[in-house]
Amino acid sequence: MAKTEQDIIGLIYTCLTDHKENWGNKQEDMRRLRSAYLTKFFEDVEYDSSTIRVETSDAYTFIESYIASLFEKSPAVEVDSMKTQQDNVELARASVNSWLEGNRKALENGSRLALIYPMSFFKVSPVESEDPLQRVRIRALEPWQVILDRDADLWEEQRYCGHHYYIPLAEAKQRYGNKRFTPVSKPNYFQDWDGTVVDRTKALPDEYQYIEVVEFYDLVDDKLYVFSPNWKDGGLLEKRQIPLRKYDGSPLVPIVGLYYSRVPDKPMDGYSTLARVYDQIFEKNIIRTFWANAIRRDSRQYIVKEGAMDEEALAKITAGVDGAIIPVDNESLDGIIREVPVTPLSTNFDRYLQMVESDIQRGSIISPNTKGIATKATATEVTALAQYTASEIGRMARERDEAIEEIAEVYTRMMVYTLEEGDRPVIMVGKKPRYVTADSLDHSFRFFALDQAATPLSKELKKRQLLELLPVLSQLQVPMDKIREEVIRAFDLPEVFLDIPAPQEDTQVRTRAEAVGAEPTTDAEVLADELVRQAPTIPLPIPE
């Protein structure tokens, strides 16, 4: 049975209400996580102005170390297709990678949101631009902006998905006509989640008044509904088939989720990476604040018999001048002045701080060595930690890559719709200019994200391992040009090195081979041998 408009509005209202209630209950937790990252732990805490507060940057360092590892290079994809020409595959690869590189900041920001909060989302949407290649943009969304079917077990099994946002009244009138909207103030999630009605007597310009909008994708009926509770006459602002389609004709929602961790029994609910260590970081701030105030109280203080010294004499004592003579107006010096004893801090504070630091480290998958922190670990322990770190970063990188692959598909399909018939933008494919057209992108592509995740230590380990494997690769008869390409890529050398002619077998090579009683080596073996012999030792932060 087809849904009536009233049924649709009721469904949207129900989903929106559940969405607001869910994130309203999490508001305080999200505020704490945000404050931790911004180094504003005590922002909402009432305190005596005489009290010194110390806020460490552990939360910021914790998050940014992940970002540095997950986005060591610009995101990129490999493209494949069994049903189209290689030229179209190469063109799609160049177009997507160029666009991804230009949107790196948005991807990094979305990843940062997914680490601080339970998850994040990316929305790919068309925009106005004279440059046809810039008519699609990507924007990172906070989790409280996206309405989810939280009963679904997989993203693909959702019955609905929505984007909840606010737009200026002027833009709303331009999009949907001069309807009777009741404008509201744009709420701040961390302050006023529901928003309040703007007093029309203030006569604010339309650009400073907003309406609430729900962009609702009904995946059961393949419909896109646009609804606003601020339209006095009610009804739907927009109702049509989901416009974006996959190559096979199925609907494609331009919203992509990024989850680094999930609640096991509720897969559509994420779990904040920062939340794992929040309590420990909070405790560290408490300890450091207590210490800072205790140190300031640990100062020289004296009890002086009243009238025994004038102000000048007292000033000489407090100044601590060496060899100073201080006259005292008293027959006896007993009981004139006495230092106030200060009880030293208990050693338990040191032990407790060490425990907190240890808990923070256990909550982080990134070993101290990969962050440049010196430790007393042995070389074997450091290598094991580096491998563990690489494996965990790899797991998170797979989540990131899955999101990038979906984003690449959405972008490609959206370009098919946004490129007009007369548009012929040019993009470099290798060293050749190529025209980008809707027809060249309208194919069944498969996207595979290139793993760009790395840590400083894992990168150096891979370089060393590559150099050690070069002789083996030559024995396996790996082509010399492929060996050269891999070495140049691993060491981030200029691509112009690829144009250097391969070494030819000469008299010196034959002489060297004959000296050891071996057959003359191949060019690949010569290259491998020379690279290993000439390569400088790569310093690793591993203690002997």
C-alpha positions in Angstrom: 0.0 0.0 0.0 1.4 3.3 -1.0 2.2 5.9 1.7 0.0 9.0 1.9 1.6 12.4 2.4 0.4 12.3 6.0 2.1 8.9 6.5 5.3 10.3 5.1 5.3 13.4 7.3 4.5 11.2 10.3 7.4 8.9 9.5 9.8 11.8 9.2 8.6 13.4 12.4 9.0 10.1 14.3 12.6 9.6 12.9 13.5 13.2 13.6 12.2 13.1 17.2 14.0 9.8 17.9 17.2 11.3 16.4 17.0 14.5 18.5 16.3 12.5 21.7 19.2 10.1 21.0 21.8 12.9 20.5 20.2 15.1 23.2 21.0 12.3 25.7 24.6 12.2 24.4 25.1 16.0 24.4 27.0 16.2 27.7 29.4 13.4 26.7 30.0 15.0 23.3 30.7 18.3 24.9 33.3 16.7 27.2 35.1 15.0 24.3 35.2 18.2 22.4 36.6 20.2 25.3 39.2 17.5 25.9 40.5 17.8 22.3 40.5 21.6 22.5 42.4 21.6 25.8 39.5 23.1 27.6 38.9 20.5 30.3 37.7 23.0 32.9 35.7 25.2 30.6 32.3 24.4 32.3 33.7 23.9 35.8 33.2 26.5 38.5 36.4 27.3 40.4 38.0 29.8 42.7 39.8 32.5 40.7 42.9 32.0 42.9 43.1 28.3 41.9 45.6 27.5 39.2 44.3 25.1 36.5 46.6 22.9 34.3 45.2 21.4 31.1 47.5 19.0 29.2 47.4 18.5 25.5 47.2 14.7 25.7 43.8 14.4 24.0 44.9 16.6 21.1 48.1 14.6 20.7 46.2 11.4 20.9 43.9 12.3 18.0 46.4 14.0 15.7 48.8 11.1 15.9 46.1 9.0 14.3 45.4 11.6 11.7 49.2 11.8 10.8 49.3 8.0 10.4 46.0 7.6 8.5 46.7 10.5 6.1 50.5 10.2 5.6 49.8 10.9 1.9 46.9 12.2 -0.1 44.0 9.7 -0.5 43.9 8.0 -3.8 42.2 5.1 -5.5 42.9 2.4 -8.1 40.1 1.9 -10.7 39.1 -1.3 -12.5 36.4 -2.3 -14.8 35.7 -5.5 -16.8 33.1 -3.8 -19.1 34.8 -0.7 -20.5 37.9 0.4 -22.4 41.2 1.0 -20.5 41.2 4.6 -21.6 38.0 5.3 -19.7 39.5 3.5 -16.6 42.5 5.7 -16.7 40.4 8.8 -17.2 38.2 7.9 -14.2 41.3 7.2 -12.1 42.9 10.6 -12.9 39.6 12.4 -12.3 38.8 10.8 -9.0 42.4 11.1 -7.6 42.6 14.8 -8.6 39.3 15.5 -6.9 40.3 13.5 -3.7 43.6 15.4 -3.5 41.7 18.7 -3.7 39.4 17.5 -0.9 42.0 16.1 1.4 41.2 18.6 4.2 37.6 17.6 4.2 38.5 14.0 4.4 41.0 14.6 7.2 38.4 16.7 9.1 35.8 13.9 8.8 38.3 11.4 10.1 39.1 13.7 13.0 35.4 13.9 13.8 35.1 10.1 13.7 38.0 9.8 16.2 36.6 12.4 18.7 33.0 11.4 18.4 31.4 8.0 17.8 31.4 8.4 14.0 31.2 10.9 11.3 29.8 11.3 7.8 30.6 12.7 4.4 28.1 14.3 2.1 28.9 14.7 -1.6 26.8 17.4 -3.2 26.6 19.4 -6.4 27.5 23.1 -6.3 27.6 26.0 -8.7 30.9 26.5 -10.4 32.1 27.7 -13.8 34.7 24.9 -13.7 32.9 21.7 -14.5 35.4 19.7 -12.5 34.6 21.7 -9.4 30.8 21.2 -9.5 31.0 18.5 -6.8 32.1 19.1 -3.3 32.5 16.9 -0.2 31.7 18.1 3.3 32.3 16.4 6.7 29.2 16.1 8.9 29.0 15.7 12.7 27.1 12.6 13.7 24.2 14.5 15.1 23.4 15.9 11.6 22.6 12.5 10.1 19.4 10.5 10.8 20.0 6.8 10.7 18.0 3.6 10.8 19.6 2.5 14.0 17.8 -0.9 13.9 19.8 -1.9 10.7 22.7 -4.3 11.0 24.5 -2.9 8.0 24.7 0.4 6.3 23.3 -1.1 3.1 20.3 -2.6 5.0 18.9 0.8 6.2 15.3 1.5 5.4 15.9 5.2 5.5 18.7 7.8 5.9 18.5 11.6 6.4 20.4 14.8 6.7 19.1 17.2 9.3 20.3 20.8 8.9 19.4 24.5 8.8 19.5 26.9 5.9 19.0 30.7 5.8 15.5 31.9 5.1 16.6 33.7 2.0 18.0 30.5 0.6 14.9 28.6 1.5 12.7 31.1 -0.4 15.0 30.8 -3.4 14.8 27.0 -3.4 11.2 26.4 -2.5 9.4 29.7 -3.3 8.1 32.5 -1.1 6.3 30.2 1.4 5.1 31.1 4.9 8.0 30.0 6.9 8.4 30.5 10.6 12.1 31.2 11.0 14.1 29.9 13.9 17.6 30.6 15.3 20.3 28.3 14.2 21.0 26.2 17.2 24.4 25.2 18.6 24.4 21.5 19.4 26.5 22.0 22.5 24.3 24.8 23.8 20.7 24.6 22.5 19.9 21.5 20.6 16.2 22.3 19.8 16.5 25.9 18.8 14.2 28.8 19.6 11.7 30.8 17.5 13.1 34.2 16.4 11.1 37.2 17.5 9.8 38.7 14.2 9.6 42.1 15.7 13.4 42.3 15.5 13.0 42.5 11.7 16.2 40.5 11.1 17.3 40.2 7.5 16.4 36.9 5.9 20.1 36.0 5.7 20.2 35.8 9.6 17.0 33.8 10.0 16.9 30.0 9.4 14.5 27.2 8.8 15.0 23.6 9.9 15.2 21.1 7.0 15.2 17.3 6.9 16.5 15.7 3.7 15.0 12.2 4.0 15.9 9.3 1.8 13.2 6.5 1.8 15.1 3.5 0.6 12.1 1.2 0.7 10.1 3.3 -1.7 13.1 4.9 -3.5 12.0 8.4 -2.7 13.6 11.6 -1.6 11.5 13.9 0.6 12.5 17.4 1.8 10.5 18.5 4.8 10.5 21.5 7.1 8.6 21.8 10.4 8.8 25.5 10.0 6.5 25.7 7.0 3.2 27.0 8.4 1.0 25.3 5.7 2.7 22.0 6.3 3.4 19.4 3.6 6.5 18.4 1.8 8.8 20.9 0.2 10.0 18.3 -2.3 9.0 14.8 -3.3 10.7 12.8 -6.1 12.6 9.6 -6.9 16.1 9.5 -5.4 18.0 11.4 -8.2 21.5 9.9 -7.9 21.7 6.4 -9.4 24.3 3.7 -9.6 25.3 2.4 -13.0 22.8 -0.5 -12.6 20.0 2.0 -11.9 19.7 1.4 -8.2 19.4 4.4 -5.8 22.6 5.9 -4.4 22.5 8.1 -1.2 25.2 10.8 -1.3 26.0 10.3 2.4 28.8 8.0 3.4 29.5 7.0 7.0 32.9 6.6 8.7 33.2 4.3 11.7 36.5 3.5 13.3 34.8 1.5 16.1 31.3 0.2 16.5 29.1 -0.9 19.4 29.0 -4.7 18.9 25.3 -5.2 19.3 24.3 -1.9 17.6 26.5 -1.6 14.5 24.9 1.7 13.4 26.1 3.2 16.7 29.8 4.1 16.7 32.2 4.3 19.6 34.5 7.2 20.1 38.3 6.5 20.0 39.0 9.4 22.4 36.4 8.0 24.9 38.8 5.1 25.5 41.3 7.3 27.3 39.1 10.2 28.4 38.9 9.3 32.1 42.7 8.8 32.3 43.4 12.1 30.6 40.9 13.8 33.0 42.7 12.2 36.0 46.0 13.5 34.6 44.7 17.0 34.4 43.4 16.7 38.0 46.8 15.5 39.3 48.7 18.2 37.4 46.4 20.9 38.7 46.8 19.7 42.3 50.6 19.7 41.9 50.6 23.2 40.4 48.7 24.6 43.3 50.7 22.6 45.9 54.0 23.8 44.5 52.9 27.4 44.8 51.9 26.8 48.4 55.4 25.2 49.0 57.1 28.5 49.6 59.0 30.2 52.4 56.7 31.4 55.2 57.7 32.8 58.6 56.0 33.5 62.0 57.5 36.6 63.6 57.0 37.9 67.1 54.9 41.1 66.8 57.0 44.3 67.3 60.4 42.5 67.3 61.2 43.7 63.7 60.4 46.7 61.6 59.3 46.5 58.0 62.8 47.0 56.7 64.2 44.0 58.7 61.3 41.8 57.5 62.0 42.8 53.9 65.7 41.7 54.3 64.6 38.3 55.6 62.1 37.7 52.8 64.6 38.9 50.2 67.2 36.3 51.2 70.2 38.6 50.7 73.5 36.9 51.5 75.4 38.5 54.4 72.6 40.8 55.4 72.6 42.2 58.9 69.2 42.4 60.5 68.7 44.4 63.8 66.2 43.0 66.3 64.6 45.1 69.1 64.6 42.3 71.7 66.8 41.2 74.6 66.7 37.6 73.5 66.6 36.0 70.0 64.5 33.0 71.2 61.1 32.8 69.7 61.4 35.9 67.5 61.1 34.2 64.1 60.3 30.7 63.0 59.8 29.1 59.6 56.4 27.6 58.9 56.9 23.8 58.1 55.5 22.5 54.9 54.4 18.9 54.6 55.9 17.3 51.5 53.7 15.7 48.9 53.2 12.0 49.2 55.1 9.8 46.8 51.7 8.2 46.1 51.1 11.0 43.7 54.1 10.0 41.5 53.0 6.4 41.5 49.4 7.3 40.7 50.5 9.5 37.8 52.6 6.7 36.4 49.6 4.4 36.5 47.5 7.0 34.7 50.2 7.5 32.0 50.3 3.7 31.6 46.5 3.5 31.2 46.6 6.2 28.6 49.3 4.4 26.6 47.4 1.1 26.8 44.3 2.9 25.5 46.3 4.1 22.5 47.3 1.7 19.8 50.2 3.9 18.7 53.4 2.9 20.5 55.5 5.7 22.0 58.4 5.0 19.6 56.2 5.8 16.6 55.4 9.2 18.1 59.1 9.9 18.7 59.0 9.3 22.5 62.1 7.6 23.8 61.6 4.5 26.0 63.7 1.8 27.7 62.2 -1.0 25.6 64.5 -3.4 23.9 64.9 -3.5 20.1 62.8 -6.7 20.0 60.0 -5.0 22.0 60.1 -1.9 19.9 59.8 -3.9 16.7 56.9 -5.9 18.1 55.1 -2.7 19.2 55.7 -1.2 15.8 54.2 -4.3 14.1 51.2 -4.1 16.5 50.7 -0.5 15.8 50.9 -1.1 12.1 48.3 -3.8 12.3 45.9 -1.7 14.3 46.4 1.3 12.1 45.8 -1.0 9.1 42.5 -2.0 10.6 41.4 1.6 10.9 42.8 2.3 7.5 40.5 -0.3 6.0 37.5 1.5 7.5 38.8 4.8 6.1 39.5 3.1 2.7 35.9 1.7 2.6 34.6 5.2 3.0 36.9 6.6 0.4 35.8 3.9 -2.1 32.1 4.8 -1.6 32.9 8.5 -1.9 34.7 7.8 -5.2 31.7 6.0 -6.5 29.3 8.8 -5.5 31.6 11.4 -7.0 31.8 9.6 -10.3 28.1 9.1 -10.6 27.4 12.7 -9.6 29.8 13.9 -12.3 27.8 12.0 -14.9 24.8 14.1 -13.9 26.5 17.4 -13.5 28.6 17.4 -16.7 26.6 19.1 -19.4 26.7 18.2 -23.1 29.0 21.2 -24.0 31.4 20.7 -21.1 34.8 19.4 -22.1 37.1 20.0 -19.1 40.7 18.8 -19.6 42.6 16.6 -17.1 46.1 15.1 -17.4 46.2 11.3 -17.7 49.9 10.5 -17.2 51.5 13.2 -19.4 48.7 13.4 -21.9 45.7 15.9 -21.7 42.3 14.2 -21.9 38.8 15.5 -22.2 36.4 14.5 -19.4 32.8 13.9 -20.5 29.8 12.3 -18.9 29.9 9.4 -21.4 33.6 8.6 -20.4 32.6 8.3 -16.7 29.2 6.6 -17.2 30.5 3.0 -16.8 30.6 0.3 -14.2 33.8 1.0 -12.3 35.3 -0.7 -9.2 37.3 1.5 -6.8 40.1 0.3 -4.6 41.5 2.7 -2.1 45.3 2.8 -2.0 46.6 2.3 1.5 48.3 5.6 2.4 48.5 4.9 6.2 51.9 4.7 7.9 53.8 5.6 11.0 57.4 7.0 11.1 58.8 3.8 12.4 56.8 1.5 10.1 57.9 3.5 7.1 61.6 3.1 8.0 61.2 -0.6 8.6 59.6 -1.1 5.2 62.5 0.8 3.5 65.0 -1.4 5.3 63.1 -4.5 4.4 62.9 -3.5 0.8 66.7 -3.0 0.5 67.3 -6.4 2.1 64.9 -8.0 -0.4 66.4 -6.6 -3.5 68.8 -9.5 -4.2 65.9 -11.9 -3.7 63.7 -10.0 -6.1 66.5 -10.2 -8.7 66.8 -13.9 -8.3 63.1 -14.2 -8.8 63.7 -12.4 -12.1 61.5 -9.4 -11.2 62.0 -6.9 -14.0 64.6 -4.3 -13.3 62.3 -1.4 -14.2 59.7 -2.7 -11.6 62.4 -2.8 -8.9 63.5 0.7 -9.8 59.9 2.0 -9.6 59.4 0.4 -6.2 62.6 1.8 -4.8 61.8 5.3 -6.1 58.3 5.2 -4.7 59.4 3.8 -1.3 62.0 6.6 -0.8 59.9 9.4 -2.3 62.5 10.1 -5.0 61.8 12.3 -8.0 60.0 10.5 -10.8 62.7 11.8 -13.2 64.9 9.0 -11.9 62.7 6.6 -13.8 64.1 8.1 -17.0 67.7 7.1 -16.1 68.9 4.3 -18.4 69.4 0.9 -16.8 73.0 -0.1 -16.1 74.5 -2.2 -18.9 76.6 -5.2 -18.3 80.3 -4.2 -18.9 83.8 -5.4 -18.4 83.9 -4.5 -14.7 80.8 -6.5 -14.1 82.2 -9.6 -15.9 85.5 -9.2 -14.1 83.8 -9.1 -10.7 81.7 -12.1 -11.5 84.6 -14.1 -12.8 86.6 -13.2 -9.6 84.1 -15.1 -7.5 83.7 -17.9 -10.0 80.1 -17.0 -10.9 78.3 -16.5 -14.2 77.9 -12.8 -15.3 75.0 -11.3 -13.5 71.9 -9.8 -15.1 71.1 -6.1 -15.2 68.5 -6.6 -12.4 71.0 -8.4 -10.2 73.5 -5.6 -10.8 71.0 -3.0 -9.8 69.9 -4.8 -6.7 73.5 -5.4 -5.6 74.5 -1.8 -6.2 71.4 -0.4 -4.4 72.1 -2.6 -1.3 75.9 -1.8 -1.4 75.5 2.0 -1.9 72.4 2.6 0.2 73.0 4.5 3.4 72.1 2.9 6.7 68.6 4.0 7.7 68.6 5.2 11.4 65.7 3.7 13.4 64.7 4.8 16.8 65.4 1.3 18.2 67.8 1.1 21.2 70.5 -1.6 21.1 
